[in-house]
Amino acid sequence: MGFQVMTMSDAAAARVRAIVDNSGPDAKGIRVGIKKGGCAGMEYTIDLVTEPSARDDRIEKDGASVWIDPAAVLYLLGTEMGFETTTLRSGFTFHNPNQTSACGCGESVELQAADLTELARQRQATPA
């Protein structure tokens, strides 16, 4: 298997499958991206996918498909997408090594592009 931009937890895969199952026959998965906004500068976006774009990267786990907006790839490299339910909220979480800070409310983050030289060095050091 080739390099994946992101990974997803079992809980995230289960939630993606539930979203698709409840969204009608045209739903294929979700698309993750980023946009400028919030007090920290960037926000994660999640949209339903009915027509996958050939430009998007795709990850899959246990039948759950997530497409990644090409404009977000450098900011999402190495990220694990999770899903959690707490007393006050439920939603997707992003454990992102490219995140440098977050706002107090947790709705926006500051991200830097991944260091491709460091990623290449790590891949070479890890046996296949």
C-alpha positions in Angstrom: 0.0 0.0 0.0 1.3 3.5 -0.8 1.7 6.5 1.4 -1.6 7.9 2.9 -2.0 11.6 3.5 -4.1 10.8 6.6 -5.3 7.9 8.7 -8.6 7.4 10.5 -9.5 5.6 13.7 -12.1 2.9 14.0 -14.5 5.3 15.5 -14.0 7.8 12.7 -14.6 5.1 10.1 -17.8 4.0 11.9 -19.1 7.6 11.9 -18.3 8.1 8.2 -20.2 4.9 7.4 -23.1 6.1 9.5 -23.2 9.5 7.7 -23.1 7.8 4.3 -25.8 5.3 5.3 -28.1 8.1 6.4 -27.4 10.4 3.5 -29.1 8.6 0.6 -28.0 6.5 -2.3 -25.7 9.2 -3.9 -23.5 9.5 -0.8 -20.0 8.0 -1.3 -18.1 9.4 1.7 -16.9 12.7 3.1 -14.3 15.2 2.0 -11.9 16.8 4.5 -10.3 20.2 3.8 -9.3 23.4 5.5 -10.4 27.0 5.1 -9.3 30.3 6.5 -11.3 31.3 9.5 -11.8 31.4 13.2 -9.7 33.1 15.8 -6.6 30.9 15.2 -6.7 31.3 11.4 -7.8 28.0 9.9 -10.7 25.6 10.3 -11.2 22.0 9.2 -14.0 21.4 6.8 -16.1 18.3 6.3 -18.5 17.9 3.3 -20.5 15.0 2.0 -19.2 13.5 -1.2 -21.6 12.5 -3.9 -19.2 13.0 -6.9 -15.6 12.3 -6.0 -13.0 14.6 -7.6 -10.2 12.8 -9.5 -7.8 15.4 -7.9 -8.6 14.4 -4.3 -6.6 11.9 -2.4 -8.7 9.1 -1.0 -8.3 7.0 2.2 -10.4 4.1 3.1 -10.9 2.0 6.2 -13.4 -0.7 6.8 -15.6 0.5 4.0 -15.5 4.2 4.9 -14.1 6.6 2.3 -12.6 10.0 3.0 -11.4 12.2 0.2 -8.9 15.0 0.9 -9.0 18.3 -0.8 -5.7 18.8 -2.7 -5.3 22.3 -1.3 -5.2 20.8 2.2 -2.8 18.0 1.6 0.4 19.7 2.9 -1.4 20.8 6.0 -2.9 17.3 6.7 0.1 15.1 6.1 0.5 12.7 9.0 -2.9 13.6 10.6 -5.1 11.0 12.3 -8.8 11.7 12.0 -10.8 10.4 15.0 -14.3 10.7 16.3 -15.3 11.3 19.9 -18.5 11.8 21.9 -18.3 13.7 25.2 -20.8 15.1 27.6 -20.9 18.4 25.7 -20.2 17.5 22.1 -19.6 14.9 19.5 -17.5 15.3 16.4 -14.5 14.5 14.3 -11.1 15.2 15.9 -7.8 15.8 14.1 -4.5 14.8 15.7 -2.3 16.8 13.3 1.5 17.1 13.7 1.3 20.3 11.6 -0.8 22.1 14.1 1.1 24.8 15.9 -1.8 26.2 18.1 -5.5 26.2 18.6 -8.0 28.8 19.8 -9.6 28.5 23.3 -13.0 27.3 22.0 -11.4 24.5 19.9 -13.1 25.5 16.7 -10.0 26.8 14.8 -6.3 26.0 14.6 -3.1 27.4 13.3 -1.4 25.0 10.8 1.9 25.0 9.0 2.7 23.1 5.9 4.4 19.7 6.5 8.2 19.6 6.2 8.6 17.4 3.2 12.3 16.9 3.7 11.7 15.6 7.2 8.9 13.3 6.0 11.2 11.9 3.3 13.9 11.3 5.9 11.5 9.5 8.3 10.3 7.3 5.4 13.8 6.3 4.5 14.6 5.5 8.2 11.5 3.3 8.5 11.9 -0.2 7.0 9.3 -1.1 4.4 
